[in-house]
Amino acid sequence: MLHPQTQSLLELYERNQLPPVYTLTPPEARRSYRERRALTQPDPSPVSRLQELRASGPLGPIGLRLYRPLSAQAADGELLPALVYFHGGGWVIGDLDTHDTLCRELANGAGCAVVSVDYRLAPEHRFPAAVHDCVAAIRWVRRNAAALQLDADRIAVGGDSAGGNLAAVVSITLREEGDPPPVYQMLIYPSTDMRCGTASHTSFASGYLLTRESIAYYHGHYVEDAAEYLDWRASPLLHPDLSELPPALVLTAGFDPLRDEGLQYAQRLSESGNRATSVCFERQIHGFITMGRLIDEANTAVNLCAAELRRALAPTESPSKDQSARRVAV
């Protein structure tokens, strides 16, 4: 059953007759996404420092936003661990502002810096442009870590939805190309298989915000040729070798079309010898983690992510291998 607060939110959207994303042009969809965040997101929490940055990218500068948490260590200028965060939005919508509140919450909750990445969006920049930008961003952060007062040896990646996809792909890419790996990957209801063939895609195809039509809209704008769905940079679940990857938290939602592929990715990570934890918020929908103004479990999910991130980025963290995924229903 849906959480009553989530059911009320869906009814509110229906009463307000919000246009489905697939009926809008990408610029209209971006504007709608930015505007409606005030309805569902908590007020942004203060941080000790917020800095707008530019990273060098393959086709020009990439916007970044650096958050330092409210903590004694941050105030004293200590080298902080960092989360490089990729926002969700189907590779088509979303930006630094739509995920500003979440990044502030993660920075303060985990006691780490957060670097949010404004990667190029489709359809103006199709696959794999976002992948190239995200890989370039984490490399730039690592190269400039000392100047940014960050610990280059304690950098994690994370993201929600399309951003979870990009975080997973970045982790694999760095391994493939011989770069130092992130120390952790935080994957919030990630897209891992663009073929959309799991049971959850059928069970939750309509009625839960992320619909079959909206997924087709995002995919159609991001990937020019459906044959590219088989490219692991679009569908990381399809990479034949998922070994030697960073420890992962894979968070899913029970009424999300992407639920099953998220669980499958966690399982593949564990079967490949990595440490992976799968946590499913059974009564929630895709996108819920940014809706803490109206959904209490969103705040629980943020706190869980922050606590796991704090543990993973601790200087003494040296996780042992765990061959089986843990699945938790919340």
C-alpha positions in Angstrom: 0.0 0.0 0.0 1.1 3.6 -0.7 2.0 5.7 2.3 -1.1 7.9 3.0 1.0 11.1 2.6 2.2 9.9 -0.8 -1.4 9.1 -1.8 -2.4 12.6 -0.8 0.4 14.1 -2.9 -0.7 12.2 -5.9 -4.3 13.3 -5.4 -3.0 16.9 -5.0 -1.2 16.7 -8.4 -4.4 15.3 -10.0 -6.6 18.1 -8.5 -4.2 20.7 -9.8 -4.1 19.1 -13.2 -0.4 19.3 -13.6 0.5 18.6 -17.2 2.4 15.3 -17.7 6.0 15.8 -18.6 5.6 14.0 -21.9 3.2 16.7 -23.1 5.8 19.5 -22.6 8.8 20.6 -24.6 12.1 20.2 -22.7 12.3 23.9 -21.8 8.7 23.8 -20.5 9.4 20.6 -18.6 12.5 22.1 -17.0 10.6 25.2 -15.9 7.7 23.1 -14.5 10.1 21.0 -12.5 11.8 24.0 -11.0 8.6 25.7 -10.1 6.9 22.7 -8.4 9.8 22.0 -6.1 8.5 24.7 -3.7 5.4 22.6 -3.1 7.2 19.4 -2.0 10.8 20.3 -0.9 11.7 21.4 2.6 13.2 24.9 3.1 16.9 24.9 2.3 19.1 24.4 5.3 22.1 26.7 5.9 25.6 25.5 5.1 28.9 27.0 6.1 29.9 27.9 2.5 28.4 27.7 -0.9 30.6 28.3 -3.9 29.9 28.3 -7.6 32.6 26.7 -9.7 33.5 25.8 -13.3 35.1 22.6 -14.2 36.8 22.1 -17.6 34.8 19.7 -19.7 35.1 18.0 -23.1 32.9 20.6 -24.8 33.3 23.6 -22.5 33.0 24.5 -18.8 30.7 22.5 -16.5 28.9 24.3 -13.7 29.5 23.0 -10.2 28.2 24.0 -6.8 30.3 23.3 -3.7 28.6 22.9 -0.3 30.6 22.8 2.9 28.6 21.6 6.0 27.8 23.4 9.2 30.4 21.8 11.4 33.5 22.6 13.3 35.7 20.8 10.9 34.3 22.7 7.9 34.8 26.0 9.7 38.4 25.3 10.6 39.3 24.7 6.9 40.1 21.0 7.4 40.3 18.8 4.3 36.8 17.3 4.0 35.7 14.2 2.2 33.3 14.9 -0.6 30.3 13.6 -2.5 30.2 14.4 -6.2 26.4 14.5 -6.9 24.6 14.1 -10.2 21.0 15.3 -10.1 18.0 13.4 -11.5 15.6 14.4 -14.2 15.7 11.8 -16.9 18.9 13.4 -18.5 16.4 16.1 -19.8 15.4 18.2 -16.8 16.8 19.2 -13.4 19.7 21.4 -12.5 21.7 22.7 -9.5 18.7 24.5 -8.1 16.2 21.6 -8.2 18.5 19.5 -6.0 19.9 22.3 -3.9 18.0 21.4 -0.8 18.9 17.7 -1.0 22.6 18.6 -1.4 22.5 20.8 1.6 20.8 18.1 3.7 23.4 15.5 2.6 26.3 17.8 3.3 25.1 18.7 6.8 23.9 15.1 7.6 27.1 13.4 6.5 29.5 16.1 7.6 31.1 16.2 4.1 31.4 18.5 1.2 29.0 18.0 -1.7 29.9 19.0 -5.2 26.7 19.1 -7.4 27.3 18.8 -11.1 25.4 20.7 -13.8 26.0 18.3 -16.7 24.7 19.0 -20.2 21.1 17.9 -20.8 19.3 16.2 -23.7 18.0 16.6 -26.3 20.4 19.5 -26.9 23.2 17.2 -25.8 22.4 13.5 -26.4 24.0 10.4 -24.9 26.8 10.1 -24.0 27.3 13.8 -23.4 26.1 13.6 -19.8 28.5 10.7 -19.1 31.5 12.6 -20.5 30.6 15.7 -18.3 30.2 13.7 -15.1 33.5 11.8 -15.6 35.3 15.1 -16.4 33.7 16.7 -13.3 35.0 14.1 -10.8 38.4 14.2 -12.4 38.5 17.9 -12.1 37.4 17.8 -8.4 40.1 15.3 -7.7 42.8 17.4 -9.4 41.7 20.5 -7.6 41.0 18.9 -4.3 43.7 20.7 -2.3 42.6 24.1 -3.5 39.0 23.3 -2.6 40.0 22.0 0.8 38.9 18.5 -0.1 40.5 15.1 0.6 41.3 13.6 -2.8 41.4 10.1 -1.3 37.9 10.3 0.1 35.6 11.2 -2.8 32.2 9.4 -3.3 29.7 9.6 -6.1 26.0 9.7 -5.9 22.8 10.6 -7.7 19.1 10.0 -8.0 17.3 8.4 -11.0 19.2 9.5 -14.1 21.8 10.8 -11.7 22.0 7.4 -10.1 22.6 6.0 -13.5 25.4 8.5 -14.1 27.0 7.7 -10.7 27.1 4.0 -11.5 28.5 4.6 -15.0 31.1 7.0 -13.7 32.3 4.3 -11.2 32.6 1.7 -14.0 34.3 4.2 -16.3 37.0 5.2 -13.8 37.7 1.5 -13.2 37.9 0.8 -17.0 40.2 3.7 -17.6 42.5 3.1 -14.7 41.6 6.1 -12.5 41.4 6.0 -8.8 37.9 4.7 -7.9 35.4 6.6 -5.8 35.3 5.3 -2.3 31.5 4.9 -2.3 28.5 5.1 -4.7 25.1 6.2 -3.4 22.5 5.2 -6.0 19.0 6.5 -5.4 16.4 4.7 -7.4 18.9 4.5 -10.3 18.0 3.7 -14.0 20.2 0.7 -14.8 18.6 -0.9 -17.8 17.0 1.2 -20.4 15.2 -1.8 -22.0 12.5 -1.4 -19.2 11.7 -5.1 -19.2 11.1 -5.8 -15.5 7.8 -6.5 -13.8 7.8 -3.2 -12.0 7.8 -1.4 -15.3 4.5 -3.1 -16.0 3.0 -3.0 -12.5 3.6 0.8 -12.1 3.3 2.0 -15.6 0.8 4.6 -14.7 -0.6 6.4 -11.7 2.7 7.0 -9.8 4.2 10.2 -11.3 6.9 8.4 -13.3 4.8 6.7 -16.1 5.6 4.6 -19.1 5.0 7.6 -21.3 7.3 9.9 -19.3 10.1 7.2 -19.3 9.7 7.0 -23.1 9.9 10.8 -23.3 13.2 10.9 -21.4 14.7 8.0 -23.2 13.7 9.4 -26.6 15.3 12.7 -25.9 18.5 11.2 -24.3 19.3 8.3 -26.6 19.0 8.9 -30.4 19.0 5.2 -31.4 17.3 2.6 -29.2 20.1 0.2 -30.1 22.2 2.2 -27.7 20.1 0.9 -24.8 22.6 -2.0 -24.9 25.6 0.3 -24.3 26.6 -0.1 -20.7 27.1 3.6 -20.5 23.3 3.9 -20.9 22.4 0.6 -19.1 25.2 -0.2 -16.5 23.4 -3.4 -15.5 24.4 -4.8 -18.9 28.1 -4.4 -18.3 29.5 -8.0 -18.3 31.9 -7.3 -15.4 30.8 -5.4 -12.4 33.6 -6.6 -10.1 36.1 -4.3 -8.3 33.6 -1.4 -7.9 33.1 0.8 -4.9 30.8 -0.2 -2.0 27.3 0.9 -2.8 24.0 1.9 -1.3 21.1 1.2 -3.7 17.9 2.9 -2.5 14.6 2.0 -4.3 10.9 2.7 -3.9 8.2 0.1 -3.9 5.8 1.9 -6.4 8.6 2.9 -8.8 8.9 1.4 -12.3 12.7 1.4 -11.8 12.4 -0.6 -8.5 13.3 -4.0 -10.0 16.3 -2.9 -12.0 17.7 -1.1 -8.9 17.5 -4.3 -6.9 19.0 -6.3 -9.8 21.9 -3.9 -9.9 22.5 -4.3 -6.2 22.4 -8.0 -6.6 24.9 -8.0 -9.5 27.2 -5.8 -7.5 27.2 -8.3 -4.6 27.5 -11.3 -6.8 30.5 -9.7 -8.4 32.2 -9.5 -5.0 31.4 -5.9 -4.1 29.8 -4.7 -0.9 26.3 -3.5 -1.7 23.2 -2.7 0.4 19.7 -2.5 -1.1 17.1 -0.6 0.8 13.5 -0.4 -0.5 11.0 2.1 0.8 8.1 -0.1 0.0 5.3 2.6 0.3 7.0 5.2 -1.8 7.1 6.4 -5.4 9.9 7.5 -7.7 11.3 10.9 -6.8 10.1 10.8 -3.2 13.5 11.7 -1.6 13.2 15.4 -2.5 9.6 15.6 -1.2 10.3 16.0 2.5 7.9 18.9 3.0 5.0 16.5 2.5 6.4 13.0 2.9 8.0 12.1 6.2 9.7 9.0 4.8 11.6 11.3 2.5 13.4 12.8 5.5 14.1 9.3 6.8 15.6 8.3 3.4 17.8 11.5 3.4 19.0 10.7 7.0 19.8 7.1 6.0 21.8 8.2 3.0 23.7 10.8 5.0 24.5 8.3 7.8 25.7 5.7 5.3 27.8 8.3 3.5 29.3 9.6 6.8 30.3 6.0 7.7 31.7 5.3 4.2 33.8 8.5 4.2 35.2 8.1 7.7 39.0 8.0 7.6 39.2 4.6 9.3 36.6 3.1 6.9 37.9 -0.2 5.4 34.9 -2.3 4.5 35.2 -6.0 4.1 33.7 -7.8 1.1 30.1 -9.0 1.5 29.0 -11.5 -1.1 25.3 -11.0 -0.7 23.1 -8.0 -1.0 21.1 -7.0 2.0 17.5 -6.0 1.2 15.7 -3.9 3.8 12.0 -3.0 3.6 11.2 0.3 5.3 
